[in-house]
Amino acid sequence: MLSRDLSIGDKILKLLFEPKYKYKGMPVSVLGLPAIFSCKKQSINNALCRLNKNGYISKENNYILLSSNGRKYIENKKIRLVVFNSPFQEKSPKNLLVMFDIPEVKKAEREWLRFHLREFSYEMIQKSVWVGPSPLPKDFLDYIKSIKLEECIKTFKLAKPYNTQT
């Protein structure tokens, strides 16, 4: 559609909402609204259709609502954002064995746990058996409980440190 074909109202809306300026490197409109998506309208419509088909959103009275499945999906994704810093030094003695059996439906949590065990200088013996320094940080263990993984994870204190040089 050419600019001359727009109504006065459309021209005003275009002026107000199209990104014309930059603020801290991000394109913004006259109103200061960020241009989050630089996608074609059809791409956005396709994405919304896919989200609706998967049951993550619903459309009611010209509104898009997040469904309970959508909320669960977002909650599962948020787990990947929680990051803990390692309190351990690289050469700390590896005297704690961590074993876990996390169900397939909690794959994201399993990958999150493996990531943090690596961050804590743990070494993988098998995919679900790791050895590293102890004790695991209290805030990390509290978070494990809050995401309901404590029943899936077992820890065993070793009598002597594990020798990783074989």
C-alpha positions in Angstrom: 0.0 0.0 0.0 1.4 3.4 -1.0 1.6 6.2 1.6 -0.8 8.4 -0.4 -3.5 5.6 -0.1 -3.5 5.8 3.7 -6.3 7.6 5.5 -5.3 10.5 7.8 -5.9 8.2 10.8 -3.7 5.5 9.3 -1.0 8.2 8.7 -1.2 9.4 12.3 -1.0 5.9 13.6 2.0 5.1 11.3 3.7 8.2 12.5 3.1 7.4 16.2 4.0 3.8 16.1 6.6 3.2 13.4 10.1 3.3 14.7 11.8 6.5 13.4 14.3 7.2 16.1 16.9 5.4 18.2 17.1 5.4 22.0 20.2 3.6 23.4 20.6 1.8 20.1 17.0 0.5 19.9 14.6 1.7 17.3 11.6 3.6 19.0 8.5 5.4 17.8 7.6 9.0 18.4 5.9 7.8 21.6 9.2 6.1 22.7 7.7 2.6 22.2 10.4 0.1 21.2 10.2 -1.8 17.9 10.6 -5.2 19.5 9.7 -7.1 16.3 11.1 -6.2 13.0 9.1 -8.9 11.3 6.6 -8.9 8.5 3.0 -8.9 9.5 2.4 -12.3 7.9 5.3 -13.8 10.0 3.7 -12.6 13.2 0.3 -13.9 12.0 1.8 -17.3 11.3 3.5 -17.4 14.7 0.2 -16.5 16.4 -1.6 -19.2 14.4 1.0 -21.8 15.5 0.8 -20.7 19.2 -3.0 -21.0 19.0 -2.8 -24.4 17.3 -0.4 -25.7 20.0 -2.9 -24.5 22.7 -0.6 -21.8 24.2 -2.9 -18.9 23.4 -6.5 -18.3 22.6 -8.3 -15.5 20.7 -11.4 -14.0 22.3 -13.1 -10.8 21.4 -10.1 -9.3 19.5 -7.9 -10.2 22.5 -5.1 -12.7 22.6 -5.0 -14.6 25.9 -2.3 -16.8 27.4 -3.8 -20.3 28.1 -2.8 -22.5 31.1 -0.7 -24.5 28.7 1.0 -21.3 27.6 1.7 -20.4 31.3 3.2 -23.8 31.9 5.3 -23.5 28.8 6.7 -20.1 29.9 7.3 -21.4 33.4 9.4 -24.3 31.9 11.3 -21.8 29.8 12.0 -19.5 32.8 13.9 -22.2 34.5 16.7 -21.7 32.1 17.1 -18.1 33.1 18.0 -18.9 36.8 21.8 -19.1 37.0 23.9 -19.9 40.1 27.5 -18.9 40.4 30.0 -21.6 41.5 31.4 -21.2 45.0 34.1 -23.8 44.1 37.6 -23.5 42.9 38.7 -25.5 39.9 40.9 -27.8 41.9 38.5 -28.4 44.8 38.4 -32.1 45.9 35.6 -34.0 44.2 33.9 -35.7 47.1 30.2 -35.6 46.3 28.4 -38.0 44.0 25.2 -36.7 42.4 22.8 -39.1 40.7 19.6 -38.2 39.1 16.7 -39.7 37.2 14.6 -36.8 35.8 11.6 -37.8 33.7 11.5 -36.9 30.0 8.7 -34.4 30.5 11.2 -32.3 32.6 13.9 -32.4 29.9 14.6 -28.6 30.3 15.2 -29.1 34.0 17.5 -32.0 33.4 19.6 -29.9 30.9 19.6 -27.0 33.4 20.9 -29.3 36.1 23.7 -30.7 33.9 24.7 -27.1 33.0 25.0 -26.1 36.6 26.9 -29.3 37.6 29.5 -28.4 34.9 29.5 -24.8 36.3 30.2 -26.2 39.7 33.3 -28.1 38.4 31.5 -31.4 38.4 32.6 -34.2 36.1 30.3 -36.5 34.3 30.8 -40.2 35.0 27.6 -41.2 33.2 24.9 -38.9 31.8 23.1 -39.0 35.1 26.0 -39.6 37.5 28.3 -36.7 38.3 31.1 -36.2 40.9 32.3 -32.9 42.2 33.0 -30.7 45.3 30.7 -30.5 48.2 28.5 -29.2 49.6 26.2 -27.9 46.9 25.2 -24.3 47.6 22.1 -23.9 49.8 20.3 -21.5 47.4 20.9 -24.0 44.6 19.4 -26.8 46.7 16.4 -24.5 47.7 15.8 -23.8 44.1 15.9 -27.6 43.3 13.2 -28.0 45.9 11.1 -25.2 44.5 11.0 -26.7 41.0 10.2 -30.1 42.6 13.3 -32.0 41.6 14.5 -33.1 45.0 12.9 -36.5 44.7 14.7 -37.1 41.4 18.2 -36.3 42.8 20.3 -38.3 45.2 23.7 -37.2 46.7 26.3 -39.4 48.4 29.3 -38.0 50.3 32.4 -40.0 49.3 34.8 -41.3 52.0 37.8 -40.0 49.9 37.9 -37.7 47.0 37.3 -39.1 43.5 40.4 -39.3 41.4 39.7 -37.8 38.0 43.1 -38.5 36.5 42.8 -42.0 35.0 
